[in-house]
Amino acid sequence: MVNRKNIGSWMEGPPPSGDQQWPGQRLGRPESGPGSLARFGPRAAALLIDWVLCSLISAAFFDYDGFATLYIFLVEQILFVGFFGYSIGHRLLRMQVQTLDGRPAGYLTAIVRSVLVCLVIPAFIIDADQRGLHDRARNTGLFRI
């Protein structure tokens, strides 16, 4: 019989390396609570919330065109993450895109990060801290607030 505890899940990302006991520990972040790295479930739920809202706008104004939906999503991510540090879905689930020193992302970071999220694949290539290429490209992370 296989011990599921040792196998883990692909959604958990790679196991922490070396002495790292939780994602974000080597970044100086707590294991849980405000300031800790957001886990996969809330991140996926925030993405789903944002996508549904963008899909509703696309359906109302663009006959639910796929490219229009993606463009609306891109604009939403750039504007909200650039201005506030979080999208609508992030805010509802109490998360914020921050630089590694705890500041909100800013517009340049929001542009680069949002384009990479829209390409999909970079968001699934994650490190031991569960940060995708879109976060590592600009030294950011999605943290709980």
Salt bridges, closest charged atoms under 4 A:
ASP101 OD2 - ARG103 NE 3.21
ASP127 OD2 - ARG26 NH2 3.68
ASP127 OD2 - ARG131 NE 3.87
ASP129 OD2 - ARG26 NE 2.63
ASP135 OD2 - ARG43 NH2 3.54
ASP135 OD1 - ARG113 NE 2.68
ASP135 OD2 - HIS134 NE2 3.57
